[in-house]
């Protein structure tokens, strides 16, 4: 299991982007992974029925991609 970034810090920790569709989430997640970014989860449907993936962006911020 991949470890996520330490979340006990100040400043931005998480930012989300709505991409408008599951295919867009899949495509951008694959591109981030191919470009060497750490993908923490997904793409997947969460327990509360959101379709998302999460990756670690520059400066260690968690980037959430949603529909």
C-alpha positions as CSV (number, residue, x, y, z in Angstrom):
1,X,0.0,0.0,0.0
2,X,1.3,3.4,-0.9
3,X,1.9,6.0,1.8
4,X,0.3,9.4,1.5
5,X,2.0,12.7,2.3
6,X,2.1,13.8,6.0
7,X,-1.0,15.9,6.5
8,X,0.0,17.5,9.8
9,X,1.3,20.8,8.5
10,X,0.2,24.3,7.7
11,X,-0.9,25.8,4.4
12,X,-2.7,24.0,1.6
13,X,-2.9,20.2,2.0
14,X,-5.6,19.2,-0.5
15,X,-7.2,20.7,-3.6
16,X,-9.9,19.2,-5.8
17,X,-10.7,19.6,-9.4
18,X,-14.0,18.6,-11.1
19,X,-13.2,17.3,-14.6
20,X,-16.8,16.6,-15.8
21,X,-16.7,12.9,-16.4
22,X,-15.2,9.6,-15.4
23,X,-13.2,9.2,-18.6
24,X,-11.5,12.5,-17.9
25,X,-10.6,11.4,-14.4
26,X,-9.2,8.1,-15.8
27,X,-7.2,9.9,-18.5
28,X,-5.6,12.6,-16.2
29,X,-4.8,10.0,-13.6
30,X,-3.1,7.8,-16.1
31,X,-1.2,10.8,-17.4
32,X,0.0,11.9,-13.9
33,X,1.1,8.3,-13.2
34,X,3.0,8.1,-16.5
35,X,4.7,11.5,-15.8
36,X,6.0,10.1,-12.5
37,X,3.5,11.6,-10.0
38,X,2.5,9.4,-7.0
39,X,-1.1,8.3,-7.3
40,X,-2.5,7.6,-3.9
41,X,-5.8,6.1,-4.8
42,X,-8.2,5.4,-7.7
43,X,-9.7,6.1,-10.0
44,X,-12.4,4.5,-7.9
45,X,-16.0,5.1,-6.6
46,X,-15.8,6.0,-3.0
47,X,-18.1,4.7,-0.2
48,X,-20.1,7.9,-0.5
49,X,-20.5,7.4,-4.3
50,X,-17.9,9.9,-5.6
51,X,-15.7,8.9,-8.5
52,X,-12.2,10.2,-7.9
53,X,-8.5,9.7,-7.8
54,X,-5.9,11.3,-5.6
55,X,-2.3,12.1,-6.4
56,X,0.6,14.0,-4.8
57,X,1.3,17.2,-6.7
58,X,4.2,19.6,-6.5
59,X,5.0,20.8,-3.1
60,X,3.5,17.6,-1.7
61,X,-0.1,18.8,-2.0
62,X,-2.8,16.2,-2.4
63,X,-4.7,16.7,-5.7
64,X,-8.1,15.1,-5.9
65,X,-9.7,14.6,-9.4
66,X,-13.4,14.1,-9.5
67,X,-16.3,14.0,-11.9
